[in-house]
Amino acid sequence: MRTRCAARRSAFTDEEIAFYDALVVNNNAVEALGDENLKELAREIVRTLRGSVTVDWTDRENVKAQLRVKVKRILRQHGYPVERRDEAVLKVLEQAEALAAEWATA
């Protein structure tokens, strides 16, 4: 839970904390990128996904595929460890699905 507390102190939104937590499950990412880079990565993922989701995106495989590509690109740009990238993409999209209803009505 240390990561969640550290994230809260940095004025994260609840959404950013959720994605940060999904990314720090991989200890290699924390070691490779450091806390501040992971925080910025979580913020960028929230901005990107929030702006890309549609009302029915969780039911449409082509939209999910586009989101996977966007998340992979962001992870690659930030230097997220290659060996754990696919796992991180899955965790990020799971988190996005959990927030889908909230995002669709916003």
Backbone atoms as SQL, in Angstrom:
CREATE TABLE atoms (id INTEGER PRIMARY KEY, chain TEXT, resi INTEGER, resn TEXT, atom TEXT, x REAL, y REAL, z REAL);
INSERT INTO atoms VALUES
  (1, 'A', 1, 'MET', 'N', 0.805, -1.200, 0.000),
  (2, 'A', 1, 'MET', 'CA', 0.000, 0.000, 0.000),
  (3, 'A', 1, 'MET', 'C', 0.847, 1.263, 0.000),
  (4, 'A', 2, 'ARG', 'N', 2.131, 1.117, 0.146),
  (5, 'A', 2, 'ARG', 'CA', 2.999, 2.279, 0.146),
  (6, 'A', 2, 'ARG', 'C', 2.820, 3.094, -1.117),
  (7, 'A', 3, 'THR', 'N', 2.678, 2.445, -2.250),
  (8, 'A', 3, 'THR', 'CA', 2.558, 3.165, -3.510),
  (9, 'A', 3, 'THR', 'C', 1.287, 3.998, -3.550),
  (10, 'A', 4, 'ARG', 'N', 0.189, 3.444, -3.052),
  (11, 'A', 4, 'ARG', 'CA', -1.068, 4.181, -3.059),
  (12, 'A', 4, 'ARG', 'C', -0.936, 5.446, -2.197),
  (13, 'A', 5, 'CYS', 'N', -0.319, 5.335, -1.033),
  (14, 'A', 5, 'CYS', 'CA', -0.147, 6.493, -0.153),
  (15, 'A', 5, 'CYS', 'C', 0.747, 7.534, -0.807),
  (16, 'A', 6, 'ALA', 'N', 1.830, 7.075, -1.421),
  (17, 'A', 6, 'ALA', 'CA', 2.731, 8.010, -2.100),
  (18, 'A', 6, 'ALA', 'C', 2.009, 8.714, -3.231),
  (19, 'A', 7, 'ALA', 'N', 1.187, 7.979, -3.961),
  (20, 'A', 7, 'ALA', 'CA', 0.449, 8.567, -5.070),
  (21, 'A', 7, 'ALA', 'C', -0.540, 9.612, -4.558),
  (22, 'A', 8, 'ARG', 'N', -1.231, 9.344, -3.480),
  (23, 'A', 8, 'ARG', 'CA', -2.209, 10.295, -2.940),
  (24, 'A', 8, 'ARG', 'C', -1.544, 11.602, -2.535),
  (25, 'A', 9, 'ARG', 'N', -0.356, 11.521, -1.991),
  (26, 'A', 9, 'ARG', 'CA', 0.330, 12.738, -1.567),
  (27, 'A', 9, 'ARG', 'C', 0.693, 13.632, -2.741),
  (28, 'A', 10, 'SER', 'N', 0.704, 13.088, -3.924),
  (29, 'A', 10, 'SER', 'CA', 1.104, 13.849, -5.104),
  (30, 'A', 10, 'SER', 'C', -0.085, 14.444, -5.839),
  (31, 'A', 11, 'ALA', 'N', -1.202, 14.611, -5.163),
  (32, 'A', 11, 'ALA', 'CA', -2.398, 15.229, -5.739),
  (33, 'A', 11, 'ALA', 'C', -2.925, 14.451, -6.936),
  (34, 'A', 12, 'PHE', 'N', -2.928, 13.169, -6.837),
  (35, 'A', 12, 'PHE', 'CA', -3.496, 12.309, -7.862),
  (36, 'A', 12, 'PHE', 'C', -5.004, 12.290, -7.732),
  (37, 'A', 13, 'THR', 'N', -5.678, 12.143, -8.860),
  (38, 'A', 13, 'THR', 'CA', -7.109, 11.880, -8.811),
  (39, 'A', 13, 'THR', 'C', -7.288, 10.394, -8.493),
  (40, 'A', 14, 'ASP', 'N', -8.489, 9.998, -8.128),
  (41, 'A', 14, 'ASP', 'CA', -8.747, 8.584, -7.860),
  (42, 'A', 14, 'ASP', 'C', -8.475, 7.744, -9.097),
  (43, 'A', 15, 'GLU', 'N', -8.784, 8.278, -10.270),
  (44, 'A', 15, 'GLU', 'CA', -8.517, 7.559, -11.516),
  (45, 'A', 15, 'GLU', 'C', -7.022, 7.341, -11.714),
  (46, 'A', 16, 'GLU', 'N', -6.246, 8.378, -11.493),
  (47, 'A', 16, 'GLU', 'CA', -4.800, 8.266, -11.669),
  (48, 'A', 16, 'GLU', 'C', -4.212, 7.269, -10.676),
  (49, 'A', 17, 'ILE', 'N', -4.713, 7.263, -9.455),
  (50, 'A', 17, 'ILE', 'CA', -4.243, 6.303, -8.454),
  (51, 'A', 17, 'ILE', 'C', -4.533, 4.877, -8.913),
  (52, 'A', 18, 'ALA', 'N', -5.721, 4.668, -9.464),
  (53, 'A', 18, 'ALA', 'CA', -6.090, 3.329, -9.923),
  (54, 'A', 18, 'ALA', 'C', -5.136, 2.835, -11.011),
  (55, 'A', 19, 'PHE', 'N', -4.799, 3.692, -11.956),
  (56, 'A', 19, 'PHE', 'CA', -3.890, 3.282, -13.027),
  (57, 'A', 19, 'PHE', 'C', -2.453, 3.176, -12.527),
  (58, 'A', 20, 'TYR', 'N', -2.061, 4.049, -11.632),
  (59, 'A', 20, 'TYR', 'CA', -0.734, 3.956, -11.013),
  (60, 'A', 20, 'TYR', 'C', -0.588, 2.604, -10.327),
  (61, 'A', 21, 'ASP', 'N', -1.596, 2.233, -9.540),
  (62, 'A', 21, 'ASP', 'CA', -1.555, 0.946, -8.846),
  (63, 'A', 21, 'ASP', 'C', -1.463, -0.215, -9.828),
  (64, 'A', 22, 'ALA', 'N', -2.143, -0.110, -10.962),
  (65, 'A', 22, 'ALA', 'CA', -2.071, -1.166, -11.976),
  (66, 'A', 22, 'ALA', 'C', -0.661, -1.266, -12.558),
  (67, 'A', 23, 'LEU', 'N', 0.023, -0.154, -12.671),
  (68, 'A', 23, 'LEU', 'CA', 1.366, -0.143, -13.259),
  (69, 'A', 23, 'LEU', 'C', 2.454, -0.580, -12.283),
  (70, 'A', 24, 'VAL', 'N', 2.296, -0.287, -11.001),
  (71, 'A', 24, 'VAL', 'CA', 3.359, -0.596, -10.039),
  (72, 'A', 24, 'VAL', 'C', 3.303, -2.026, -9.520),
  (73, 'A', 25, 'VAL', 'N', 2.349, -2.801, -9.968),
  (74, 'A', 25, 'VAL', 'CA', 2.311, -4.219, -9.605),
  (75, 'A', 25, 'VAL', 'C', 3.614, -4.876, -10.052),
  (76, 'A', 26, 'ASN', 'N', 4.183, -4.367, -11.096),
  (77, 'A', 26, 'ASN', 'CA', 5.438, -4.875, -11.640),
  (78, 'A', 26, 'ASN', 'C', 6.604, -4.133, -10.965),
  (79, 'A', 27, 'ASN', 'N', 7.318, -4.817, -10.081),
  (80, 'A', 27, 'ASN', 'CA', 8.441, -4.180, -9.387),
  (81, 'A', 27, 'ASN', 'C', 9.537, -3.736, -10.341),
  (82, 'A', 28, 'ASN', 'N', 9.701, -4.441, -11.463),
  (83, 'A', 28, 'ASN', 'CA', 10.701, -4.025, -12.444),
  (84, 'A', 28, 'ASN', 'C', 10.400, -2.630, -12.977),
  (85, 'A', 29, 'ALA', 'N', 9.125, -2.316, -13.136),
  (86, 'A', 29, 'ALA', 'CA', 8.750, -0.993, -13.639),
  (87, 'A', 29, 'ALA', 'C', 9.130, 0.085, -12.637),
  (88, 'A', 30, 'VAL', 'N', 8.901, -0.178, -11.369),
  (89, 'A', 30, 'VAL', 'CA', 9.245, 0.793, -10.335),
  (90, 'A', 30, 'VAL', 'C', 10.747, 1.028, -10.337),
  (91, 'A', 31, 'GLU', 'N', 11.516, -0.048, -10.419),
  (92, 'A', 31, 'GLU', 'CA', 12.972, 0.081, -10.435),
  (93, 'A', 31, 'GLU', 'C', 13.466, 0.771, -11.698),
  (94, 'A', 32, 'ALA', 'N', 12.892, 0.423, -12.844),
  (95, 'A', 32, 'ALA', 'CA', 13.360, 0.965, -14.117),
  (96, 'A', 32, 'ALA', 'C', 12.961, 2.423, -14.324),
  (97, 'A', 33, 'LEU', 'N', 11.754, 2.766, -13.941),
  (98, 'A', 33, 'LEU', 'CA', 11.235, 4.095, -14.252),
  (99, 'A', 33, 'LEU', 'C', 11.272, 5.064, -13.089),
  (100, 'A', 34, 'GLY', 'N', 11.131, 4.565, -11.894),
  (101, 'A', 34, 'GLY', 'CA', 11.063, 5.445, -10.737),
  (102, 'A', 34, 'GLY', 'C', 9.652, 5.950, -10.518),
  (103, 'A', 35, 'ASP', 'N', 9.406, 6.381, -9.321),
  (104, 'A', 35, 'ASP', 'CA', 8.071, 6.789, -8.900),
  (105, 'A', 35, 'ASP', 'C', 7.515, 7.958, -9.706),
  (106, 'A', 36, 'GLU', 'N', 8.297, 8.984, -9.910),
  (107, 'A', 36, 'GLU', 'CA', 7.809, 10.176, -10.611),
  (108, 'A', 36, 'GLU', 'C', 7.431, 9.877, -12.062),
  (109, 'A', 37, 'ASN', 'N', 8.242, 9.083, -12.747),
  (110, 'A', 37, 'ASN', 'CA', 7.918, 8.721, -14.130),
  (111, 'A', 37, 'ASN', 'C', 6.654, 7.876, -14.195),
  (112, 'A', 38, 'LEU', 'N', 6.475, 6.983, -13.234),
  (113, 'A', 38, 'LEU', 'CA', 5.249, 6.175, -13.206),
  (114, 'A', 38, 'LEU', 'C', 4.024, 7.040, -12.939),
  (115, 'A', 39, 'LYS', 'N', 4.188, 8.052, -12.126),
  (116, 'A', 39, 'LYS', 'CA', 3.079, 8.978, -11.870),
  (117, 'A', 39, 'LYS', 'C', 2.680, 9.700, -13.152),
  (118, 'A', 40, 'GLU', 'N', 3.666, 10.188, -13.879),
  (119, 'A', 40, 'GLU', 'CA', 3.374, 10.877, -15.140),
  (120, 'A', 40, 'GLU', 'C', 2.773, 9.909, -16.152),
  (121, 'A', 41, 'LEU', 'N', 3.255, 8.682, -16.170),
  (122, 'A', 41, 'LEU', 'CA', 2.717, 7.658, -17.052),
  (123, 'A', 41, 'LEU', 'C', 1.243, 7.409, -16.741),
  (124, 'A', 42, 'ALA', 'N', 0.901, 7.295, -15.473),
  (125, 'A', 42, 'ALA', 'CA', -0.503, 7.096, -15.073),
  (126, 'A', 42, 'ALA', 'C', -1.360, 8.276, -15.509),
  (127, 'A', 43, 'ARG', 'N', -0.848, 9.479, -15.331),
  (128, 'A', 43, 'ARG', 'CA', -1.601, 10.669, -15.752),
  (129, 'A', 43, 'ARG', 'C', -1.846, 10.659, -17.258),
  (130, 'A', 44, 'GLU', 'N', -0.820, 10.322, -18.035),
  (131, 'A', 44, 'GLU', 'CA', -0.970, 10.298, -19.489),
  (132, 'A', 44, 'GLU', 'C', -1.955, 9.217, -19.931),
  (133, 'A', 45, 'ILE', 'N', -1.918, 8.075, -19.283),
  (134, 'A', 45, 'ILE', 'CA', -2.861, 7.004, -19.617),
  (135, 'A', 45, 'ILE', 'C', -4.289, 7.453, -19.344),
  (136, 'A', 46, 'VAL', 'N', -4.523, 8.103, -18.223),
  (137, 'A', 46, 'VAL', 'CA', -5.874, 8.592, -17.914),
  (138, 'A', 46, 'VAL', 'C', -6.325, 9.588, -18.975),
  (139, 'A', 47, 'ARG', 'N', -5.465, 10.542, -19.315),
  (140, 'A', 47, 'ARG', 'CA', -5.833, 11.540, -20.336),
  (141, 'A', 47, 'ARG', 'C', -6.168, 10.867, -21.661),
  (142, 'A', 48, 'THR', 'N', -5.329, 9.937, -22.069),
  (143, 'A', 48, 'THR', 'CA', -5.512, 9.276, -23.360),
  (144, 'A', 48, 'THR', 'C', -6.767, 8.419, -23.381),
  (145, 'A', 49, 'LEU', 'N', -6.927, 7.573, -22.389),
  (146, 'A', 49, 'LEU', 'CA', -8.077, 6.675, -22.379),
  (147, 'A', 49, 'LEU', 'C', -9.380, 7.435, -22.192),
  (148, 'A', 50, 'ARG', 'N', -9.375, 8.406, -21.317),
  (149, 'A', 50, 'ARG', 'CA', -10.594, 9.176, -21.071),
  (150, 'A', 50, 'ARG', 'C', -11.068, 9.868, -22.349),
  (151, 'A', 51, 'GLY', 'N', -10.130, 10.332, -23.139),
  (152, 'A', 51, 'GLY', 'CA', -10.481, 11.004, -24.378),
  (153, 'A', 51, 'GLY', 'C', -10.799, 10.052, -25.528),
  (154, 'A', 52, 'SER', 'N', -10.575, 8.768, -25.317),
  (155, 'A', 52, 'SER', 'CA', -10.751, 7.800, -26.397),
  (156, 'A', 52, 'SER', 'C', -11.935, 6.869, -26.222),
  (157, 'A', 53, 'VAL', 'N', -12.488, 6.803, -25.036),
  (158, 'A', 53, 'VAL', 'CA', -13.566, 5.840, -24.804),
  (159, 'A', 53, 'VAL', 'C', -14.890, 6.363, -25.351),
  (160, 'A', 54, 'THR', 'N', -15.708, 5.423, -25.783),
  (161, 'A', 54, 'THR', 'CA', -17.054, 5.730, -26.237),
  (162, 'A', 54, 'THR', 'C', -18.025, 4.994, -25.327),
  (163, 'A', 55, 'VAL', 'N', -19.286, 5.276, -25.455),
  (164, 'A', 55, 'VAL', 'CA', -20.285, 4.686, -24.574),
  (165, 'A', 55, 'VAL', 'C', -20.233, 3.161, -24.611),
  (166, 'A', 56, 'ASP', 'N', -20.075, 2.588, -25.780),
  (167, 'A', 56, 'ASP', 'CA', -20.123, 1.135, -25.913),
  (168, 'A', 56, 'ASP', 'C', -18.755, 0.497, -26.124),
  (169, 'A', 57, 'TRP', 'N', -17.696, 1.155, -25.728),
  (170, 'A', 57, 'TRP', 'CA', -16.362, 0.665, -26.061),
  (171, 'A', 57, 'TRP', 'C', -16.050, -0.695, -25.449),
  (172, 'A', 58, 'THR', 'N', -16.623, -1.014, -24.305),
  (173, 'A', 58, 'THR', 'CA', -16.308, -2.299, -23.669),
  (174, 'A', 58, 'THR', 'C', -16.897, -3.477, -24.439),
  (175, 'A', 59, 'ASP', 'N', -17.889, -3.214, -25.301),
  (176, 'A', 59, 'ASP', 'CA', -18.514, -4.274, -26.093),
  (177, 'A', 59, 'ASP', 'C', -17.943, -4.389, -27.497),
  (178, 'A', 60, 'ARG', 'N', -17.102, -3.466, -27.883),
  (179, 'A', 60, 'ARG', 'CA', -16.599, -3.454, -29.260),
  (180, 'A', 60, 'ARG', 'C', -15.115, -3.796, -29.286),
  (181, 'A', 61, 'GLU', 'N', -14.810, -4.922, -29.887),
  (182, 'A', 61, 'GLU', 'CA', -13.433, -5.416, -29.907),
  (183, 'A', 61, 'GLU', 'C', -12.504, -4.494, -30.693),
  (184, 'A', 62, 'ASN', 'N', -13.001, -3.863, -31.754),
  (185, 'A', 62, 'ASN', 'CA', -12.131, -2.978, -32.533),
  (186, 'A', 62, 'ASN', 'C', -11.715, -1.741, -31.718),
  (187, 'A', 63, 'VAL', 'N', -12.610, -1.261, -30.865),
  (188, 'A', 63, 'VAL', 'CA', -12.268, -0.112, -30.019),
  (189, 'A', 63, 'VAL', 'C', -11.265, -0.540, -28.950),
  (190, 'A', 64, 'LYS', 'N', -11.473, -1.715, -28.373),
  (191, 'A', 64, 'LYS', 'CA', -10.518, -2.228, -27.390),
  (192, 'A', 64, 'LYS', 'C', -9.138, -2.389, -28.009),
  (193, 'A', 65, 'ALA', 'N', -9.099, -2.857, -29.247),
  (194, 'A', 65, 'ALA', 'CA', -7.820, -3.040, -29.937),
  (195, 'A', 65, 'ALA', 'C', -7.109, -1.698, -30.123),
  (196, 'A', 66, 'GLN', 'N', -7.852, -0.679, -30.485),
  (197, 'A', 66, 'GLN', 'CA', -7.268, 0.657, -30.641),
  (198, 'A', 66, 'GLN', 'C', -6.720, 1.175, -29.307),
  (199, 'A', 67, 'LEU', 'N', -7.462, 0.928, -28.237),
  (200, 'A', 67, 'LEU', 'CA', -7.006, 1.365, -26.914),
  (201, 'A', 67, 'LEU', 'C', -5.750, 0.606, -26.497),
  (202, 'A', 68, 'ARG', 'N', -5.701, -0.697, -26.792),
  (203, 'A', 68, 'ARG', 'CA', -4.496, -1.483, -26.483),
  (204, 'A', 68, 'ARG', 'C', -3.278, -0.899, -27.187),
  (205, 'A', 69, 'VAL', 'N', -3.449, -0.532, -28.451),
  (206, 'A', 69, 'VAL', 'CA', -2.341, 0.062, -29.208),
  (207, 'A', 69, 'VAL', 'C', -1.899, 1.372, -28.565),
  (208, 'A', 70, 'LYS', 'N', -2.845, 2.207, -28.178),
  (209, 'A', 70, 'LYS', 'CA', -2.499, 3.486, -27.546),
  (210, 'A', 70, 'LYS', 'C', -1.753, 3.278, -26.233),
  (211, 'A', 71, 'VAL', 'N', -2.219, 2.338, -25.420),
  (212, 'A', 71, 'VAL', 'CA', -1.564, 2.081, -24.138),
  (213, 'A', 71, 'VAL', 'C', -0.164, 1.531, -24.362),
  (214, 'A', 72, 'LYS', 'N', -0.006, 0.589, -25.309),
  (215, 'A', 72, 'LYS', 'CA', 1.316, 0.042, -25.606),
  (216, 'A', 72, 'LYS', 'C', 2.274, 1.140, -26.048),
  (217, 'A', 73, 'ARG', 'N', 1.780, 2.044, -26.874),
  (218, 'A', 73, 'ARG', 'CA', 2.619, 3.143, -27.355),
  (219, 'A', 73, 'ARG', 'C', 3.080, 4.024, -26.194),
  (220, 'A', 74, 'ILE', 'N', 2.169, 4.346, -25.294),
  (221, 'A', 74, 'ILE', 'CA', 2.519, 5.180, -24.140),
  (222, 'A', 74, 'ILE', 'C', 3.543, 4.466, -23.262),
  (223, 'A', 75, 'LEU', 'N', 3.317, 3.183, -22.996),
  (224, 'A', 75, 'LEU', 'CA', 4.253, 2.424, -22.167),
  (225, 'A', 75, 'LEU', 'C', 5.631, 2.381, -22.813),
  (226, 'A', 76, 'ARG', 'N', 5.672, 2.162, -24.113),
  (227, 'A', 76, 'ARG', 'CA', 6.951, 2.123, -24.836),
  (228, 'A', 76, 'ARG', 'C', 7.650, 3.481, -24.766),
  (229, 'A', 77, 'GLN', 'N', 6.912, 4.551, -24.973),
  (230, 'A', 77, 'GLN', 'CA', 7.495, 5.892, -24.941),
  (231, 'A', 77, 'GLN', 'C', 8.091, 6.228, -23.578),
  (232, 'A', 78, 'HIS', 'N', 7.498, 5.682, -22.535),
  (233, 'A', 78, 'HIS', 'CA', 7.981, 5.958, -21.180),
  (234, 'A', 78, 'HIS', 'C', 9.013, 4.942, -20.703),
  (235, 'A', 79, 'GLY', 'N', 9.336, 3.969, -21.547),
  (236, 'A', 79, 'GLY', 'CA', 10.362, 2.999, -21.198),
  (237, 'A', 79, 'GLY', 'C', 9.919, 1.922, -20.233),
  (238, 'A', 80, 'TYR', 'N', 8.621, 1.629, -20.212),
  (239, 'A', 80, 'TYR', 'CA', 8.114, 0.568, -19.349),
  (240, 'A', 80, 'TYR', 'C', 8.769, -0.747, -19.760),
  (241, 'A', 81, 'PRO', 'N', 9.201, -1.580, -18.815),
  (242, 'A', 81, 'PRO', 'CA', 9.929, -2.813, -19.152),
  (243, 'A', 81, 'PRO', 'C', 9.189, -3.691, -20.167),
  (244, 'A', 82, 'VAL', 'N', 9.880, -4.068, -21.213),
  (245, 'A', 82, 'VAL', 'CA', 9.309, -4.815, -22.329),
  (246, 'A', 82, 'VAL', 'C', 8.690, -6.132, -21.862),
  (247, 'A', 83, 'GLU', 'N', 9.382, -6.833, -20.989),
  (248, 'A', 83, 'GLU', 'CA', 8.927, -8.157, -20.577),
  (249, 'A', 83, 'GLU', 'C', 7.620, -8.124, -19.792),
  (250, 'A', 84, 'ARG', 'N', 7.204, -6.981, -19.326),
  (251, 'A', 84, 'ARG', 'CA', 5.977, -6.869, -18.551),
  (252, 'A', 84, 'ARG', 'C', 4.931, -5.965, -19.211),
  (253, 'A', 85, 'ARG', 'N', 5.204, -5.514, -20.424),
  (254, 'A', 85, 'ARG', 'CA', 4.309, -4.578, -21.099),
  (255, 'A', 85, 'ARG', 'C', 2.929, -5.163, -21.372),
  (256, 'A', 86, 'ASP', 'N', 2.881, -6.386, -21.872),
  (257, 'A', 86, 'ASP', 'CA', 1.582, -6.992, -22.190),
  (258, 'A', 86, 'ASP', 'C', 0.724, -7.135, -20.935),
  (259, 'A', 87, 'GLU', 'N', 1.356, -7.545, -19.845),
  (260, 'A', 87, 'GLU', 'CA', 0.634, -7.664, -18.570),
  (261, 'A', 87, 'GLU', 'C', 0.112, -6.300, -18.118),
  (262, 'A', 88, 'ALA', 'N', 0.926, -5.274, -18.275),
  (263, 'A', 88, 'ALA', 'CA', 0.510, -3.931, -17.880),
  (264, 'A', 88, 'ALA', 'C', -0.653, -3.439, -18.736),
  (265, 'A', 89, 'VAL', 'N', -0.617, -3.728, -20.022),
  (266, 'A', 89, 'VAL', 'CA', -1.716, -3.327, -20.908),
  (267, 'A', 89, 'VAL', 'C', -3.015, -3.968, -20.442),
  (268, 'A', 90, 'LEU', 'N', -2.963, -5.248, -20.122),
  (269, 'A', 90, 'LEU', 'CA', -4.169, -5.933, -19.641),
  (270, 'A', 90, 'LEU', 'C', -4.696, -5.314, -18.350),
  (271, 'A', 91, 'LYS', 'N', -3.801, -5.021, -17.422),
  (272, 'A', 91, 'LYS', 'CA', -4.218, -4.427, -16.148),
  (273, 'A', 91, 'LYS', 'C', -4.809, -3.034, -16.346),
  (274, 'A', 92, 'VAL', 'N', -4.200, -2.265, -17.233),
  (275, 'A', 92, 'VAL', 'CA', -4.698, -0.916, -17.511),
  (276, 'A', 92, 'VAL', 'C', -6.090, -0.985, -18.137),
  (277, 'A', 93, 'LEU', 'N', -6.275, -1.880, -19.091),
  (278, 'A', 93, 'LEU', 'CA', -7.594, -1.998, -19.731),
  (279, 'A', 93, 'LEU', 'C', -8.645, -2.551, -18.772),
  (280, 'A', 94, 'GLU', 'N', -8.249, -3.434, -17.877),
  (281, 'A', 94, 'GLU', 'CA', -9.182, -3.903, -16.847),
  (282, 'A', 94, 'GLU', 'C', -9.626, -2.729, -15.976),
  (283, 'A', 95, 'GLN', 'N', -8.679, -1.886, -15.626),
  (284, 'A', 95, 'GLN', 'CA', -9.004, -0.713, -14.816),
  (285, 'A', 95, 'GLN', 'C', -9.909, 0.238, -15.590),
  (286, 'A', 96, 'ALA', 'N', -9.635, 0.415, -16.865),
  (287, 'A', 96, 'ALA', 'CA', -10.464, 1.291, -17.694),
  (288, 'A', 96, 'ALA', 'C', -11.890, 0.757, -17.779),
  (289, 'A', 97, 'GLU', 'N', -12.030, -0.554, -17.885),
  (290, 'A', 97, 'GLU', 'CA', -13.375, -1.143, -17.929),
  (291, 'A', 97, 'GLU', 'C', -14.111, -0.907, -16.623),
  (292, 'A', 98, 'ALA', 'N', -13.384, -0.947, -15.520),
  (293, 'A', 98, 'ALA', 'CA', -14.007, -0.698, -14.218),
  (294, 'A', 98, 'ALA', 'C', -14.517, 0.741, -14.120),
  (295, 'A', 99, 'LEU', 'N', -13.862, 1.651, -14.811),
  (296, 'A', 99, 'LEU', 'CA', -14.253, 3.065, -14.776),
  (297, 'A', 99, 'LEU', 'C', -15.151, 3.464, -15.945),
  (298, 'A', 100, 'ALA', 'N', -15.446, 2.540, -16.830),
  (299, 'A', 100, 'ALA', 'CA', -16.161, 2.839, -18.083),
  (300, 'A', 100, 'ALA', 'C', -17.490, 3.524, -17.874),
  (301, 'A', 101, 'ALA', 'N', -18.288, 3.052, -16.961),
  (302, 'A', 101, 'ALA', 'CA', -19.614, 3.641, -16.745),
  (303, 'A', 101, 'ALA', 'C', -19.505, 5.087, -16.290),
  (304, 'A', 102, 'GLU', 'N', -18.572, 5.344, -15.402),
  (305, 'A', 102, 'GLU', 'CA', -18.353, 6.708, -14.908),
  (306, 'A', 102, 'GLU', 'C', -17.894, 7.628, -16.040),
  (307, 'A', 103, 'TRP', 'N', -16.954, 7.154, -16.847),
  (308, 'A', 103, 'TRP', 'CA', -16.432, 7.953, -17.951),
  (309, 'A', 103, 'TRP', 'C', -17.488, 8.218, -19.016),
  (310, 'A', 104, 'ALA', 'N', -18.323, 7.244, -19.288),
  (311, 'A', 104, 'ALA', 'CA', -19.331, 7.391, -20.331),
  (312, 'A', 104, 'ALA', 'C', -20.378, 8.446, -19.977),
  (313, 'A', 105, 'THR', 'N', -20.642, 8.628, -18.702),
  (314, 'A', 105, 'THR', 'CA', -21.644, 9.609, -18.288),
  (315, 'A', 105, 'THR', 'C', -21.057, 10.978, -18.019),
  (316, 'A', 106, 'ALA', 'N', -19.730, 11.060, -18.013),
  (317, 'A', 106, 'ALA', 'CA', -19.087, 12.349, -17.717),
  (318, 'A', 106, 'ALA', 'C', -19.064, 13.266, -18.934);
